[in-house]
Amino acid sequence: MNKKLYKLMNWPQIEEIVYSESDDPHAILGAHVAGSSILVQTFQPGAKSVRLQLPEGDKSYQMDLVDEEGFFAVLIPGKKIPEYEYVIEYEDGTLKKVRDAYNHAPQITREDTEKFNAGIHYMIYEKLGAHPVKIDGVEGVLFAVWAPNALRASVVGDFNRWDGRAHQMRRLWDSGIFELFIPGVKQGACYKFEIKAKGGLTFLKADPYAFEQQLRPESASIVREINGFKWDDDKWMKNRAGIQSEDKPINVYEIYLASFAKPDDGREYYNYRELAPKIIEYVKKMGYTHIELMPVMEHPLDASWGYQVIGYYAPTSRYGNAEDFMFFMNEMHKAGIGVILDWVPAHFPRDAHGLADFDGQALYEYPDPRKGEHPDWGTKIFNYEMNEVKNFLIANALFWVEQYHVDGLRVDAVASMLYLDYGKQDGQWVANKYGGNKNLEAIEFFKHLNSCLLGRNPGVMMIAEESTAWPK
């Protein structure tokens, strides 16, 4: 290593990267102007050598290995950062060309993070999660996750050998959001977030905002674009408010898709596209106006019938992908059939890859187990005090209505949300500030949810499954 390069090395920052404990990797990785030269640094665990390649016809530079774990650096002449890519040779002899993930400004704005932290970013699913984008002419995927208590967050997937050291994410200010744009990642790629908690515990989590998840028992999230479907249900959508007005009768058929019809060709399930005509024929024959689907959101346990949701933004892969479910919805509407979804904001399961203890401690759930756990169901209770958690749920309700044209939500287990002592014995619950058993935060959540969803989508039905005598 030449002396000039050595003097530019920030060894404490390099150590943070190598030990995968950096929440600001862009401060050191990528290309940075250094006087009359440009310093380029990259961390490529498992690499034998890395060469910096300038555009076709230009030269390349062999990078120095400055830390044996795979940290490489090079000084190149100039004061303007050029386009370049890395040519990486691994110990097994394989070669890989990649663009640098650390040369781009944040794509999520301060306004986005402030609205999310205030609980009013109603399309936050367009920011968090995984989104194919083109930045500065480079195609890739923008990843973002909310994990405020994490020491470090990384993207891992089949594009980086599932190595949490390779793509460490940048913490955006004090928002609790981590973000990283990774060039070259394609739609259909499997990924998770690797979280390093304070204290050093490291674990993998599926993306809470993923638009697709693997079919159980696999549990990775899948990069999926959902904006390409061509809807032609305009007639239904235009007339829906009249069809579903309070003075019009409805007749609802409740369906669990897995048991409505079974293939006889050895497959476990029919696809959403195959189910659509079968359901339409039956519903028309029996005189129903609407169907109510038991939860179609991704869930790991078949026996839960979908009521223990892991992927709130992902139609279950049991019956196909996001576009397949859009086709299903489109066909229902063309046939004049409304669709109500069972929606579960009351609780979520403890599965290790899910929302529970998401960043090393209670985040989506109440931290006090007397408020944060359902003893009867063995599940966690959402923390309705947290703006970001309420935002996650309200944006999710809007997501199904506005992105998938759903006509109504039947909100499951509302009683368990309204009562702090629901299903609990003495000593298993904590009273509200007035000494009562009503969950005041959940009540406010419902007011916010209803005003927002019905205000933006007149004619959509909100239906509570409420098993007590709660007024109105």
Disulfide bonds with the S-S distance in Angstrom:
none
